[in-house]
Amino acid sequence: MDAGLKEKLRRIRHVALDMDGTIYLSDTIFPFTLDFLSGLTRLGISYSFLTNNPTRSLDDYLAKLHKMGIQASREQMYSTVPATIDYIKENYPEARRLFLLGTPSMISQFEEAGFESTAEDADDRPDLVVVAFDTTLVYPRLCRAAWWVAQDLPYIATNPDRVCPTDRPTILIDCGSLCACIEQATGRKPDAVIGKPDPAMIRGIEHRYGLKADEIAMVGDRIYTDVECAYNAGAFGVLVLSGETTLGMAREWPHAPSLICRDIEELGLLLEEANL
């Protein structure tokens, strides 16, 4: 390890972990994940979990992690749903009625935050459209979302991910691909796209833990969300090749990661070496 990399790794006091493709794949935890997290604790490095996937609530994610043997708290969880809610409240304070293209779990989080979910009905006009990764998607709701977008209503996407990593023999169409479909139909892109690569979640970690950006490692398998988020925040960006991004894709990306690792197991070994 060269001296420059060693010094940068020694500065890391917190690791922000993407989830799917980084610590697990779909419903299968990687065999090295628990040892990696234990290693961080031994080194005195705190960690949190960041996900662009809005299909589940924070409690749902905590239950999934606990089932995999990962003990985490709500304070360690960051997702795009509360980030999107905060964005709407700040930028569209009068918006109350939303057309939400998302899972029932996501919709319930917006309703708990005080919003009303409008129906799939041309007479039930919303104030704003939110498009998310929707594993319960039915065609009429996609068409209704496109209709409202075509009416020039404010239009927010929860995340830019094109696909969701999976260990199943299929492709999981994510929010970015749904937005591309709507763009083809209407000519409009979202007015705002929340979630990584937007640096807001990294900024939250800075404030919560009293850290500087270069003391945080953002670790994930997507070059265009996870690593770009690190770049936008000025954090240390680690690309792991255990999910979506290949080495070839990484070499073509304009903003190189601070570090590329096979997986978080390799990252853990490098952090231990740097702190010897």
N, C-alpha and C positions, 0 to 999 in steps of 0.2 A: 504494500500500500504506500503510495507516495505521501509526502509530508503534508501537502495541501489538502488532500482528501481526508487524511487522518485528523487534521485540525478542524475541518468542517464537521466531521462526524462527532468529534469530542464536544462540539458546541450543542449538539442536539439534546434538548431536555424534554421534548414531547414528540410523540409519533402519532400523527393523524392517519388513521387507517381507512382506506376504502374497504368495502366488505366483499361483495360478490366478485370473484375473480382474484381476490387478494388474500382474504383469510379463509374463505370457503368458495366452493363452486356449486351454485344452486343450493341443494340441501346437504352437501357433503363437505365437512370440514377438512382442510388440508391436514395431513398427519403431523406437520411441524408447527402448527399454529399455537397450540397451548404452550409448547416449549419456548416459542418465540416471545409470547407475552410474559411468561415467567422470567425470561432473560431480561426483558426491559425492566421489570420490577427489581431484579437484582442489581441492575445498573443505576437505579434511581431515576429512570426515565418514565414519565407518565404517558398515558395513551388514551385516545378516544376513537370513536367509530363514526365515519362520515359516509353517508350514502345519498346518491342521487335518485334512488328508487323510492317513489312516493306511494307504492301500493300498500304498505303496511304502516301502522301507527308505531310510535316509539315503543310502546308496551309490547306490541307484536314482535318487534325486532329484539327487544330484551328477552322475551320468551324464547325466541329462536336461538339466541346466543346461549342462554342458560341451558337449553336442551343439548347444545353442542359442548357443554362443559365450560363455557366462558361466563364468568361472573362479572357483570357490568351494571352500572347505575344509569339512571336517566341523564345525569349530568355528563356522562361520557358519550351520549348519543347526539348526533346532529343529522337532520334529514332535510330534504327540500320542502316538505309540507309546511312546517312552521316558518321556514325562511320565505316561502311564497306568501303565506298569510301575513307575515310582518311587512313584506314588500307592498302588498295591496293596501293594507291599513295605512301605510306611510304615504303612498303615492296616489291612491284612489280612496280617500277617506269617506267619500259619500257612497261608495259601492257597497251594496248589501246583498243583492240578488245575483248569484253567479250560475252560469252554465258550466258544470264541472264534468269534464270528460276524464273519469278516473274510477277507481275501484270503490265499492261501498265503504271500505275502511278509510280511504282518503276523504271521501265526501263527508263522512261523519266527523272527521277532524275539523273540516271547515265549518260545519254546522255547530260544533262545540265552541268554535271561536266566534260565533255570533252571525255567521252568514246563512243565507237561505239558498238552497239548491233548487234551481228551476227545472221544470219538466221538459221532456222531449216534445215540445209543442210550440208551433209558430206564434201562438197568441201569448205565450208565457215569456215575455221579453226580459232578458237579464241585463244587469248593468255592465257585466264583464264576462269574458270567456276564459276559462282555465283548461289547458290541455295537459294531460299527464300520461305516464306509462299506465295503460289500462288493460289489465289481463282479463277483464270481464267485458271487453268491447263488443258492442253489437252495431251492425251497419247503420241503422237509423240514427243512432246517437252521434256517430262520426259525421254523418250528413248534416245533422242539426248543428253541430259545432261549426262545420264549414259554412253553413248558412249564416249563423250569427257573425262569424268572422268577416264574411262578405258584406255584412251590413255596417262595417267599420266600427264595431264595438271594440273597446280595449281588449287585448288578446295577450295572455300571459302563458308561457310554457314553464312547467316545473323543472325541466332538465333537458339537456341537449343530446343525451345518449341515443345512438342509433339502434343498438341492440342491447339486450341484457344477457350477460354470460349465463351459460347453462351447461350441465353435464348430461343433458338429454339430446337425442338426435333430432334437433329442431333448431330453428332460429326464433328467438323471442323478440318481436318487433317492439321497440321502445319509443319513448316520447319523441325523440328527434325524427324518427321515421314517420310517425303520425303527423308531425308538423310539416314534413316534406310533402305528404299526401295532401294536406290542407292547402299548402302553398301552390301545388299544382292545380288544385281546383279553384282557388280564389285569387292567386297572385300575391297573397300577403304572407309575410313572415311574422312571427310573434313580435309584439312590441317590446317584450323583455323575456329573457330566458334565465330562470333562477337556477341555483345549484352550480356545482363545479362545471366550468372553470371560473365562475364568479368567485372572488376571494372572500365573500362575506363570512363563510363558515370558519375560515382560517382566522379572520379578524376576531371572530367570537372566541376562539381558543386563546388568542393573544390576550384578550381582555380578561377572560376567565382565569387564566393561569399566570398572568403577569409576565408574559414572555415577549421576546422580540421575534420577528418573522424568521430570522436565520437560526433560531433555536428550535424551530419546528420542522420536522420532516413530514411532508405529505407523500404518502405511499399508496400507489394504486396501479391497476393494470391498464388504464386507458390513457394514452398520450394526450388526447384532445380534451379530456376533462380533468383527470387527477393531476397530471404533470403540468398542464396549462394553468390549473388553479394555483399550484405552487409558484409557477413563474409570475402570475399576476399578483400574488401576495408577497413575493420576495422571499419565499420559504425554500427549503431544501427539497427538491423534487426527486423522488425515487420511483422509477418505473420497474414494476415486476412483470416478468414474462409468463405469468401463470394464468392469464386471462385472455383479454381481447387483442392487445397490441403485440405485434411481432417485432423482432429486431429490425427487419426491413422497413416496417412502417415507422419505427422510431428514428431511423437514419434519415428519412425523408421529411420529418417534422421540423419546422423552422426553429423551434425553441428546444434545444437539447435538454434532456433531464440532467440533473446534477449527478445522478448515478443510475445505472441500469443493473438490476439483479435478476437472477433466475427466478427467485421467489423470496418471501420474507425470511426463510431459513438462512439464505445467503446473507441477507441484510443483517440478521442477528449476529452472525459470525463476524461481520465487518465492524459492527458496533462494539462487540466485545474486544476485538483486536485494537480498536482505536482507544478504548478506555483502559487498556492494560497499563 
